[in-house]
Amino acid sequence: MRITLCPVRLDTPVTLQRHGDVLTINGEEFDFAGLPEGAVLPASAVASPFIAGDVAREGGELSLTLVLPHGAMAPQKTLFPDPLILNGDGPVDLPPYEVTDEH
C-alpha cells in the first residue's frame, strides 16, 4: 500500500492502522478489498475527511492520499513528508504531530 501524505494544520492528530486492504483511521475502518485491479474510487465516495484523493489499485497495490494533521510546531519531516510504503499490518508510524520545546 502506498500512502501520499497531505499535511494540514488541524487541532487533532490522526492514528492509522493497516490490516490487509483495511485502513483504520482514528478508529474507523475503511475496507478497500473490493476495489478491483485498475479501478479508481473517487475520494468523494469515501466517507472520511482524512481521504484527500482518489483510491486506486494498480499492480495489486492500493494507493491513496491521506490528510496528515499537524500542530503549530510541526517539524520539517511532517510539513514535507515522504510517501509511506506499507508492506505489513499493524499501527502505522506517522511523522510527529508537532515538537515541543522541553526547556
HUPE-V175230 format. One record per residue. RES is the residue in one letter. SS is DSSP state (~ for helix, > for strand, _ for the rest). OMEGA is omega in radians with two decimals (NA if undefined). NEAR is the number of other ideal C-beta (glycine too) atoms within 8 Angstrom. Layout:
# HUPE-V175230
res = {RES	RES}
ss = {SS	SS}
omega = {OMEGA	OMEGA}
near = {NEAR	NEAR}
This chain:
# HUPE-V175230
res = {M	R	I	T	L	C	P	V	R	L	D	T	P	V	T	L	Q	R	H	G	D	V	L	T	I	N	G	E	E	F	D	F	A	G	L	P	E	G	A	V	L	P	A	S	A	V	A	S	P	F	I	A	G	D	V	A	R	E	G	G	E	L	S	L	T	L	V	L	P	H	G	A	M	A	P	Q	K	T	L	F	P	D	P	L	I	L	N	G	D	G	P	V	D	L	P	P	Y	E	V	T	D	E	H}
ss = {_	>	>	>	>	>	>	>	>	_	_	_	_	_	_	>	>	>	>	_	_	>	>	>	>	_	_	>	>	>	>	_	_	_	_	_	_	_	_	>	>	_	~	~	~	_	_	_	_	_	>	_	_	_	>	>	>	>	_	_	>	>	>	>	>	>	>	>	>	>	_	_	_	_	_	~	~	~	~	_	_	_	_	>	>	_	_	_	_	>	>	_	_	_	_	_	_	_	_	_	_	_	_}
omega = {3.12	-3.13	3.01	-3.09	3.14	-3.09	3.12	3.10	3.11	-3.09	-3.10	3.07	3.11	2.99	-3.05	3.03	3.11	2.98	-3.07	3.12	3.12	3.02	3.05	-3.09	-3.10	3.06	-3.13	-3.09	3.06	-3.05	-3.12	-3.11	-3.11	-3.14	-3.07	3.11	3.11	-3.10	3.08	3.07	-3.13	3.13	-3.13	3.13	3.14	-3.06	3.09	3.07	-3.11	3.07	-2.98	3.14	-3.14	3.04	-3.09	3.04	3.09	-3.13	-3.14	-3.08	3.02	3.01	-3.12	3.07	-3.08	3.03	3.09	3.11	3.06	3.12	-3.10	-3.10	-3.11	3.09	-3.13	-3.11	3.05	-3.12	-3.14	-3.01	2.97	3.04	3.09	3.01	-3.08	3.12	-3.10	3.11	3.08	3.12	-3.14	3.07	3.10	3.05	-3.08	3.11	3.06	3.05	3.11	3.10	-3.05	-3.11	NA}
near = {12	11	12	10	12	10	11	8	8	7	4	5	6	12	10	11	10	13	7	6	8	11	11	13	13	7	5	7	6	11	7	12	7	5	11	6	7	5	8	6	11	7	11	4	5	10	2	8	4	9	14	8	9	9	14	11	13	8	4	5	8	11	11	14	12	14	12	13	12	13	10	5	8	14	10	5	9	14	9	6	10	4	8	10	6	9	3	5	6	7	6	10	3	10	10	9	8	11	7	5	5	3	2}
